[in-house]
Amino acid sequence: MPALNSFAEGGDFEGLPGPRVFAEDALPALLPGLNRQPEPSELTITMRVLLRDVTTGLYFCQPQEWTAESGKAQNFKHSAEAMNLARAHGVENAEVVLAFEESSYAVSLPLP
């Protein structure tokens, strides 16, 4: 039976071959995806910021116009813009909805 350190020295250990050493430039050929840069579509998560009336379930389009379809609702630049608009128009029971287009997942944030 070989000594325990013989494996580290490149010898067999319990019938296993010794360690393999690869030149650094051989790694991309062995692991083709190693240095691949992700496509922009792989990094982008599209999120819409919407304002929804909790009582009716309708989404804000423009003053005095609300819709049941989130895709037709106004997309705000950020949640603070949606909150400010709700306050300016006296919408009391509203929430900001962060809707992710790639999935059916949405986050609702009640207005303070």
C-alpha contacts under 8 A as a table, 3 or more apart, distances in Angstrom:
res1	aa1	res2	aa2	distance
1	M	13	F	7.97
1	M	14	E	7.27
2	P	6	S	6.33
2	P	12	D	7.21
2	P	13	F	6.26
2	P	14	E	7.51
3	A	6	S	5.39
3	A	13	F	7.83
4	L	7	F	6.55
4	L	13	F	7.23
5	N	8	A	5.37
5	N	9	E	6.45
6	S	9	E	4.89
6	S	10	G	6.38
6	S	11	G	5.06
6	S	12	D	6.72
6	S	13	F	6.75
7	F	10	G	5.23
7	F	11	G	4.88
7	F	12	D	5.60
7	F	13	F	5.27
7	F	17	P	7.79
7	F	18	G	5.45
7	F	19	P	7.25
8	A	11	G	7.19
8	A	18	G	7.04
8	A	19	P	7.01
9	E	18	G	7.42
10	G	17	P	7.53
10	G	18	G	4.18
10	G	19	P	5.82
11	G	17	P	6.68
11	G	18	G	5.00
12	D	15	G	5.52
12	D	16	L	5.23
12	D	17	P	5.03
12	D	18	G	5.53
13	F	16	L	5.18
13	F	17	P	7.03
13	F	18	G	7.45
22	F	26	A	6.39
22	F	27	L	7.22
23	A	26	A	5.35
23	A	27	L	7.20
24	E	27	L	5.71
25	D	28	P	6.67
26	A	29	A	5.51
26	A	30	L	6.47
27	L	30	L	4.96
27	L	31	L	5.89
28	P	31	L	5.02
28	P	32	P	5.16
28	P	33	G	7.51
28	P	34	L	6.30
28	P	35	N	7.19
29	A	32	P	5.49
31	L	34	L	5.51
32	P	35	N	7.42
32	P	36	R	7.69
33	G	36	R	5.14
38	P	42	E	6.16
38	P	43	L	7.10
39	E	42	E	5.28
39	E	43	L	6.91
40	P	43	L	5.23
40	P	44	T	6.21
41	S	44	T	5.26
45	I	100	F	7.29
45	I	101	E	7.94
45	I	102	E	7.38
46	T	100	F	5.86
46	T	101	E	5.79
46	T	102	E	7.03
47	M	98	L	6.38
47	M	99	A	5.49
47	M	100	F	4.48
47	M	101	E	6.22
48	R	75	N	5.64
48	R	76	F	7.25
48	R	97	V	7.89
48	R	98	L	5.71
48	R	99	A	5.11
48	R	100	F	6.42
48	R	101	E	7.49
49	V	75	N	5.29
49	V	76	F	5.17
49	V	77	K	6.92
49	V	78	H	6.29
49	V	79	S	6.29
49	V	82	A	7.61
49	V	96	V	6.83
49	V	97	V	5.83
49	V	98	L	4.87
49	V	99	A	6.52
50	L	59	Y	6.90
50	L	60	F	7.19
50	L	70	S	7.73
50	L	73	A	6.75
50	L	74	Q	6.38
50	L	75	N	5.55
50	L	76	F	6.30
50	L	79	S	7.97
50	L	82	A	6.99
50	L	96	V	5.66
50	L	97	V	4.98
50	L	98	L	6.42
50	L	99	A	7.45
51	L	59	Y	5.68
51	L	60	F	5.50
51	L	74	Q	7.84
51	L	82	A	5.97
51	L	83	M	7.85
51	L	86	A	7.78
51	L	94	A	6.87
51	L	95	E	5.91
51	L	96	V	4.74
51	L	97	V	6.05
52	R	57	G	6.19
52	R	58	L	5.58
52	R	59	Y	4.33
52	R	60	F	6.12
52	R	94	A	5.53
52	R	95	E	5.41
52	R	96	V	6.31
52	R	97	V	6.83
53	D	56	T	5.66
53	D	57	G	5.33
53	D	58	L	5.48
53	D	59	Y	6.36
53	D	60	F	7.66
53	D	91	V	7.54
53	D	93	N	6.01
53	D	94	A	4.39
53	D	95	E	6.55
54	V	57	G	5.15
54	V	58	L	7.55
54	V	93	N	5.65
54	V	94	A	5.17
54	V	95	E	6.58
55	T	93	N	6.57
55	T	94	A	7.80
57	G	68	A	6.98
58	L	66	W	5.76
58	L	67	T	5.21
58	L	68	A	4.78
58	L	69	E	7.66
59	Y	66	W	5.33
59	Y	67	T	5.16
59	Y	68	A	6.08
59	Y	69	E	7.11
59	Y	70	S	6.20
59	Y	73	A	5.63
59	Y	74	Q	7.94
60	F	63	P	7.65
60	F	65	E	6.53
60	F	66	W	4.63
60	F	67	T	6.55
60	F	73	A	5.55
60	F	74	Q	6.16
61	C	65	E	5.50
61	C	66	W	5.26
61	C	67	T	6.70
61	C	72	K	6.99
61	C	73	A	4.61
61	C	74	Q	4.75
62	Q	65	E	5.20
62	Q	66	W	7.05
62	Q	74	Q	7.05
63	P	89	H	7.62
66	W	73	A	7.53
67	T	70	S	7.23
67	T	72	K	6.94
67	T	73	A	6.60
69	E	72	K	5.61
69	E	73	A	6.82
70	S	73	A	5.14
76	F	79	S	6.98
76	F	81	E	6.37
76	F	82	A	6.11
77	K	81	E	6.77
78	H	81	E	5.61
78	H	82	A	6.94
79	S	82	A	5.17
79	S	83	M	6.26
79	S	96	V	6.51
80	A	83	M	5.00
80	A	84	N	6.06
81	E	84	N	5.20
81	E	85	L	6.24
82	A	85	L	5.20
82	A	86	A	6.28
82	A	96	V	6.75
83	M	86	A	5.16
83	M	87	R	6.36
83	M	96	V	7.19
83	M	111	L	6.77
84	N	87	R	5.19
84	N	88	A	6.09
85	L	88	A	5.00
85	L	89	H	6.16
86	A	89	H	5.35
86	A	90	G	6.04
86	A	91	V	4.91
86	A	92	E	7.33
86	A	94	A	7.29
87	R	90	G	5.11
87	R	91	V	6.08
87	R	92	E	7.40
88	A	91	V	7.85
91	V	94	A	6.33
93	N	111	L	7.76
94	A	110	P	6.52
94	A	111	L	6.19
95	E	108	S	6.33
95	E	109	L	5.37
95	E	110	P	4.26
95	E	111	L	5.27
96	V	108	S	5.79
96	V	109	L	5.05
96	V	110	P	6.36
96	V	111	L	6.97
97	V	106	A	6.58
97	V	107	V	5.61
97	V	108	S	4.51
97	V	109	L	6.25
98	L	106	A	5.46
98	L	107	V	5.02
98	L	108	S	6.42
99	A	104	S	7.73
99	A	105	Y	6.51
99	A	106	A	4.39
99	A	107	V	6.57
100	F	103	S	5.84
100	F	104	S	6.79
100	F	105	Y	5.90
100	F	106	A	6.02
101	E	104	S	6.98
